[in-house]
Amino acid sequence: MTSKSLSGPAAIAALPRNRLLGEFSLWSADLANMERDLKRIEAYADLHHIDVADARFTPGFLFFPDLVARIARLTAKPIHVHLMVEAEIVEAQTRQFIEAGADLVTIHTENGEAGLRAVRLARELGAEAGVVLRLETPVAAIVPFLAEVAFVTLLGTSIGVKGQSLSEQACPRLIEARALIRKAGREADIILAADGGIRHET
C-alpha cells in the first residue's frame, strides 16, 4: 500500500506549473495487468487519469468506484476521474468517486446546472474540481465554471472512442480557452489540459 503525502486540492495545487504535465489514461493500460502497468508508468506520471462512462453520455461503459479505490492504494500520484455521465447522475457519481479516492473530479459543461452543483459538491467533499468540454461544444461554455474550478480539459477527439487522430480544431480551441481563463483572471489558478489524440507527434 502506498501513502500519499498530499490529496485533493493540495495535491492538484502542488503539480508543477513550469512544464507540461504527464497525465496517463488507465484506459490505455493492459486491463488484465493494471497493477503492473500502473507501476511501470508511476515514475513518469504527474497524475493518473481514469475515465468513467455511463453508455448514455458516451458510446460505452467505463470503470467504477471499486477500481479507483484499489488504484488509490497503489499510487502516490493524484487520481483524476473524468466523469462522462448524464446530468441526472453526475452528482451521485461525483460523491461515489471521491469517496473511493479521487483527488480531482472533472465534470462536463454539457451537464449544465447539475454540473455546476457537482463541481461545488466535489469541493465540499474535500476534492478538487474541474470542467471538461466535448469537441463539438463551444469553448465559451467553460465561462460559468471558471470561478470554481482548478482544471479545464478540452477533448481533442470525439468522446469515448479510442484510437482517433487529433482534431484540427483542438489547438485553436485550447488557445481560445487560454484567453477566456486569462480574461477571468484565473490563469495562475487553472491548469489547462488536452485530452485525446496525444501521441509523440502531437
C-alpha positions as YAML, in Angstrom:
chain: A
units: angstrom
residues:
- id: 1
  name: MET
  ca: [0.00, 0.00, 0.00]
- id: 2
  name: THR
  ca: [1.32, 3.46, -0.96]
- id: 3
  name: SER
  ca: [0.61, 6.52, 1.16]
- id: 4
  name: LYS
  ca: [0.05, 9.96, -0.35]
- id: 5
  name: SER
  ca: [1.70, 13.00, 1.18]
- id: 6
  name: LEU
  ca: [-0.98, 15.24, -0.37]
- id: 7
  name: SER
  ca: [-4.53, 14.66, -1.55]
- id: 8
  name: GLY
  ca: [-7.45, 16.57, -3.03]
- id: 9
  name: PRO
  ca: [-6.92, 20.29, -3.74]
- id: 10
  name: ALA
  ca: [-3.46, 20.26, -2.12]
- id: 11
  name: ALA
  ca: [-2.27, 17.51, -4.49]
- id: 12
  name: ILE
  ca: [-3.50, 19.42, -7.54]
- id: 13
  name: ALA
  ca: [-2.08, 22.74, -6.30]
- id: 14
  name: ALA
  ca: [1.32, 21.06, -5.89]
- id: 15
  name: LEU
  ca: [1.54, 19.97, -9.54]
- id: 16
  name: PRO
  ca: [4.40, 21.67, -11.45]
- id: 17
  name: ARG
  ca: [3.40, 24.83, -13.33]
- id: 18
  name: ASN
  ca: [6.65, 25.38, -15.24]
- id: 19
  name: ARG
  ca: [6.39, 22.46, -17.69]
- id: 20
  name: LEU
  ca: [3.96, 20.18, -19.46]
- id: 21
  name: LEU
  ca: [2.28, 17.66, -17.17]
- id: 22
  name: GLY
  ca: [2.12, 13.95, -17.92]
- id: 23
  name: GLU
  ca: [-1.37, 12.59, -17.27]
- id: 24
  name: PHE
  ca: [-1.67, 8.90, -18.13]
- id: 25
  name: SER
  ca: [-5.03, 7.38, -19.04]
- id: 26
  name: LEU
  ca: [-5.51, 4.00, -17.40]
- id: 27
  name: TRP
  ca: [-7.94, 3.16, -20.21]
- id: 28
  name: SER
  ca: [-4.76, 2.57, -22.23]
- id: 29
  name: ALA
  ca: [-3.40, 0.05, -19.71]
- id: 30
  name: ASP
  ca: [-3.48, -3.72, -20.10]
- id: 31
  name: LEU
  ca: [-6.64, -4.19, -18.07]
- id: 32
  name: ALA
  ca: [-5.64, -7.73, -17.09]
- id: 33
  name: ASN
  ca: [-2.39, -6.34, -15.66]
- id: 34
  name: MET
  ca: [-3.45, -2.96, -14.33]
- id: 35
  name: GLU
  ca: [-1.21, -3.03, -11.25]
- id: 36
  name: ARG
  ca: [1.86, -3.89, -13.34]
- id: 37
  name: ASP
  ca: [1.18, -1.09, -15.81]
- id: 38
  name: LEU
  ca: [0.48, 1.38, -13.02]
- id: 39
  name: LYS
  ca: [3.89, 0.65, -11.50]
- id: 40
  name: ARG
  ca: [5.55, 0.87, -14.93]
- id: 41
  name: ILE
  ca: [4.39, 4.46, -15.50]
- id: 42
  name: GLU
  ca: [4.41, 5.71, -11.90]
- id: 43
  name: ALA
  ca: [7.80, 7.44, -12.17]
- id: 44
  name: TYR
  ca: [6.73, 9.33, -15.30]
- id: 45
  name: ALA
  ca: [3.18, 10.35, -14.40]
- id: 46
  name: ASP
  ca: [2.21, 13.57, -12.69]
- id: 47
  name: LEU
  ca: [-1.31, 12.23, -12.22]
- id: 48
  name: HIS
  ca: [-3.38, 9.22, -13.28]
- id: 49
  name: HIS
  ca: [-6.48, 9.69, -15.43]
- id: 50
  name: ILE
  ca: [-9.48, 7.39, -15.02]
- id: 51
  name: ASP
  ca: [-12.37, 7.72, -17.45]
- id: 52
  name: VAL
  ca: [-15.88, 6.93, -16.23]
- id: 53
  name: ALA
  ca: [-18.67, 6.47, -18.76]
- id: 54
  name: ASP
  ca: [-22.35, 5.57, -18.42]
- id: 55
  name: ALA
  ca: [-23.02, 4.38, -22.02]
- id: 56
  name: ARG
  ca: [-25.52, 7.21, -22.46]
- id: 57
  name: PHE
  ca: [-23.32, 10.30, -22.47]
- id: 58
  name: THR
  ca: [-20.73, 8.21, -24.33]
- id: 59
  name: PRO
  ca: [-20.90, 5.10, -26.55]
- id: 60
  name: GLY
  ca: [-19.79, 2.60, -23.89]
- id: 61
  name: PHE
  ca: [-19.28, 1.83, -20.19]
- id: 62
  name: LEU
  ca: [-16.02, 2.57, -18.38]
- id: 63
  name: PHE
  ca: [-14.71, 1.97, -14.88]
- id: 64
  name: PHE
  ca: [-16.20, 2.17, -11.43]
- id: 65
  name: PRO
  ca: [-15.51, 3.28, -7.83]
- id: 66
  name: ASP
  ca: [-14.06, -0.04, -6.62]
- id: 67
  name: LEU
  ca: [-11.32, 0.22, -9.25]
- id: 68
  name: VAL
  ca: [-10.47, 3.76, -8.15]
- id: 69
  name: ALA
  ca: [-10.30, 2.61, -4.53]
- id: 70
  name: ARG
  ca: [-7.86, -0.13, -5.49]
- id: 71
  name: ILE
  ca: [-5.69, 2.19, -7.59]
- id: 72
  name: ALA
  ca: [-5.63, 4.75, -4.76]
- id: 73
  name: ARG
  ca: [-3.91, 2.15, -2.59]
- id: 74
  name: LEU
  ca: [-1.23, 1.55, -5.24]
- id: 75
  name: THR
  ca: [-0.12, 5.07, -6.17]
- id: 76
  name: ALA
  ca: [1.23, 8.18, -4.51]
- id: 77
  name: LYS
  ca: [0.16, 10.29, -7.50]
- id: 78
  name: PRO
  ca: [-3.11, 12.23, -7.70]
- id: 79
  name: ILE
  ca: [-6.07, 10.45, -9.27]
- id: 80
  name: HIS
  ca: [-8.15, 12.37, -11.79]
- id: 81
  name: VAL
  ca: [-11.60, 10.95, -12.52]
- id: 82
  name: HIS
  ca: [-13.22, 12.23, -15.73]
- id: 83
  name: LEU
  ca: [-16.98, 11.78, -15.42]
- id: 84
  name: MET
  ca: [-18.60, 11.21, -18.81]
- id: 85
  name: VAL
  ca: [-22.12, 10.74, -17.47]
- id: 86
  name: GLU
  ca: [-25.60, 12.22, -17.87]
- id: 87
  name: ALA
  ca: [-26.69, 15.18, -15.76]
- id: 88
  name: GLU
  ca: [-29.17, 13.20, -13.68]
- id: 89
  name: ILE
  ca: [-26.43, 11.04, -12.14]
- id: 90
  name: VAL
  ca: [-23.42, 13.37, -12.15]
- id: 91
  name: GLU
  ca: [-23.80, 14.47, -8.52]
- id: 92
  name: ALA
  ca: [-24.19, 10.92, -7.20]
- id: 93
  name: GLN
  ca: [-21.22, 9.77, -9.28]
- id: 94
  name: THR
  ca: [-19.12, 12.68, -8.03]
- id: 95
  name: ARG
  ca: [-19.76, 11.62, -4.45]
- id: 96
  name: GLN
  ca: [-19.07, 7.92, -5.12]
- id: 97
  name: PHE
  ca: [-15.74, 8.51, -6.85]
- id: 98
  name: ILE
  ca: [-14.49, 10.98, -4.26]
- id: 99
  name: GLU
  ca: [-15.37, 8.53, -1.51]
- id: 100
  name: ALA
  ca: [-13.38, 5.92, -3.47]
- id: 101
  name: GLY
  ca: [-10.27, 8.12, -3.54]
- id: 102
  name: ALA
  ca: [-10.41, 10.59, -6.44]
- id: 103
  name: ASP
  ca: [-8.36, 13.74, -5.82]
- id: 104
  name: LEU
  ca: [-9.78, 15.58, -8.82]
- id: 105
  name: VAL
  ca: [-13.15, 15.08, -10.50]
- id: 106
  name: THR
  ca: [-13.81, 16.75, -13.82]
- id: 107
  name: ILE
  ca: [-17.37, 17.31, -14.94]
- id: 108
  name: HIS
  ca: [-18.74, 18.16, -18.37]
- id: 109
  name: THR
  ca: [-20.09, 21.61, -19.15]
- id: 110
  name: GLU
  ca: [-22.83, 19.77, -21.03]
- id: 111
  name: ASN
  ca: [-24.25, 18.72, -17.64]
- id: 112
  name: GLY
  ca: [-25.40, 22.33, -17.18]
- id: 113
  name: GLU
  ca: [-26.69, 23.34, -13.73]
- id: 114
  name: ALA
  ca: [-26.24, 19.79, -12.45]
- id: 115
  name: GLY
  ca: [-22.60, 20.05, -13.49]
- id: 116
  name: LEU
  ca: [-22.15, 23.25, -11.51]
- id: 117
  name: ARG
  ca: [-23.73, 21.59, -8.47]
- id: 118
  name: ALA
  ca: [-21.38, 18.63, -8.90]
- id: 119
  name: VAL
  ca: [-18.36, 20.97, -9.03]
- id: 120
  name: ARG
  ca: [-19.45, 22.55, -5.75]
- id: 121
  name: LEU
  ca: [-20.14, 19.15, -4.21]
- id: 122
  name: ALA
  ca: [-16.66, 17.92, -5.14]
- id: 123
  name: ARG
  ca: [-15.08, 20.79, -3.26]
- id: 124
  name: GLU
  ca: [-17.42, 20.36, -0.28]
- id: 125
  name: LEU
  ca: [-16.30, 16.73, -0.08]
- id: 126
  name: GLY
  ca: [-12.63, 17.71, 0.01]
- id: 127
  name: ALA
  ca: [-11.64, 17.02, -3.59]
- id: 128
  name: GLU
  ca: [-10.60, 19.36, -6.38]
- id: 129
  name: ALA
  ca: [-12.97, 20.06, -9.26]
- id: 130
  name: GLY
  ca: [-12.52, 20.63, -12.96]
- id: 131
  name: VAL
  ca: [-14.60, 21.10, -16.07]
- id: 132
  name: VAL
  ca: [-14.42, 19.24, -19.41]
- id: 133
  name: LEU
  ca: [-15.64, 20.19, -22.86]
- id: 134
  name: ARG
  ca: [-16.65, 17.91, -25.72]
- id: 135
  name: LEU
  ca: [-15.06, 18.68, -29.08]
- id: 136
  name: GLU
  ca: [-18.32, 19.95, -30.58]
- id: 137
  name: THR
  ca: [-19.26, 22.23, -27.65]
- id: 138
  name: PRO
  ca: [-18.39, 25.95, -27.97]
- id: 139
  name: VAL
  ca: [-15.38, 26.83, -25.83]
- id: 140
  name: ALA
  ca: [-17.30, 29.70, -24.20]
- id: 141
  name: ALA
  ca: [-19.31, 27.07, -22.30]
- id: 142
  name: ILE
  ca: [-16.47, 26.91, -19.75]
- id: 143
  name: VAL
  ca: [-17.07, 30.50, -18.61]
- id: 144
  name: PRO
  ca: [-19.75, 29.80, -15.92]
- id: 145
  name: PHE
  ca: [-17.39, 27.26, -14.34]
- id: 146
  name: LEU
  ca: [-14.14, 29.24, -14.30]
- id: 147
  name: ALA
  ca: [-14.58, 30.84, -10.88]
- id: 148
  name: GLU
  ca: [-14.98, 27.42, -9.24]
- id: 149
  name: VAL
  ca: [-12.53, 25.02, -10.90]
- id: 150
  name: ALA
  ca: [-8.79, 24.35, -10.88]
- id: 151
  name: PHE
  ca: [-8.67, 22.28, -14.07]
- id: 152
  name: VAL
  ca: [-10.07, 22.85, -17.57]
- id: 153
  name: THR
  ca: [-9.87, 19.95, -20.03]
- id: 154
  name: LEU
  ca: [-10.69, 20.15, -23.72]
- id: 155
  name: LEU
  ca: [-11.27, 16.95, -25.66]
- id: 156
  name: GLY
  ca: [-9.33, 16.81, -28.90]
- id: 157
  name: THR
  ca: [-11.25, 13.85, -30.30]
- id: 158
  name: SER
  ca: [-14.83, 12.60, -30.29]
- id: 159
  name: ILE
  ca: [-15.85, 11.47, -26.83]
- id: 160
  name: GLY
  ca: [-15.46, 7.88, -25.66]
- id: 161
  name: VAL
  ca: [-13.75, 6.38, -28.74]
- id: 162
  name: LYS
  ca: [-10.12, 5.23, -28.57]
- id: 163
  name: GLY
  ca: [-7.52, 5.47, -31.31]
- id: 164
  name: GLN
  ca: [-8.67, 8.64, -33.07]
- id: 165
  name: SER
  ca: [-6.36, 11.25, -34.54]
- id: 166
  name: LEU
  ca: [-6.27, 14.71, -33.01]
- id: 167
  name: SER
  ca: [-8.86, 17.05, -34.50]
- id: 168
  name: GLU
  ca: [-7.65, 20.11, -36.40]
- id: 169
  name: GLN
  ca: [-9.91, 22.13, -34.10]
- id: 170
  name: ALA
  ca: [-8.07, 21.03, -30.95]
- id: 171
  name: CYS
  ca: [-5.20, 23.55, -30.85]
- id: 172
  name: PRO
  ca: [-7.26, 26.64, -31.78]
- id: 173
  name: ARG
  ca: [-9.78, 25.64, -29.10]
- id: 174
  name: LEU
  ca: [-7.01, 25.44, -26.48]
- id: 175
  name: ILE
  ca: [-5.84, 28.93, -27.47]
- id: 176
  name: GLU
  ca: [-9.41, 30.22, -27.11]
- id: 177
  name: ALA
  ca: [-9.77, 28.54, -23.70]
- id: 178
  name: ARG
  ca: [-6.49, 30.05, -22.51]
- id: 179
  name: ALA
  ca: [-7.73, 33.51, -23.49]
- id: 180
  name: LEU
  ca: [-11.00, 33.01, -21.57]
- id: 181
  name: ILE
  ca: [-9.14, 31.79, -18.49]
- id: 182
  name: ARG
  ca: [-6.86, 34.84, -18.68]
- id: 183
  name: LYS
  ca: [-9.86, 37.17, -19.09]
- id: 184
  name: ALA
  ca: [-11.41, 35.64, -15.95]
- id: 185
  name: GLY
  ca: [-8.21, 36.38, -14.01]
- id: 186
  name: ARG
  ca: [-7.66, 32.68, -13.27]
- id: 187
  name: GLU
  ca: [-4.55, 31.93, -15.36]
- id: 188
  name: ALA
  ca: [-2.40, 31.36, -12.27]
- id: 189
  name: ASP
  ca: [-5.01, 29.09, -10.69]
- id: 190
  name: ILE
  ca: [-6.27, 26.85, -13.52]
- id: 191
  name: ILE
  ca: [-4.42, 24.07, -15.31]
- id: 192
  name: LEU
  ca: [-5.44, 23.76, -18.96]
- id: 193
  name: ALA
  ca: [-5.34, 20.19, -20.25]
- id: 194
  name: ALA
  ca: [-5.74, 18.45, -23.60]
- id: 195
  name: ASP
  ca: [-7.38, 15.01, -23.68]
- id: 196
  name: GLY
  ca: [-7.39, 12.61, -26.62]
- id: 197
  name: GLY
  ca: [-5.13, 12.01, -29.61]
- id: 198
  name: ILE
  ca: [-1.97, 12.80, -27.62]
- id: 199
  name: ARG
  ca: [0.97, 10.96, -29.18]
- id: 200
  name: HIS
  ca: [4.68, 11.60, -29.72]
- id: 201
  name: GLU
  ca: [3.99, 13.63, -32.87]
- id: 202
  name: THR
  ca: [1.40, 15.89, -31.19]
...
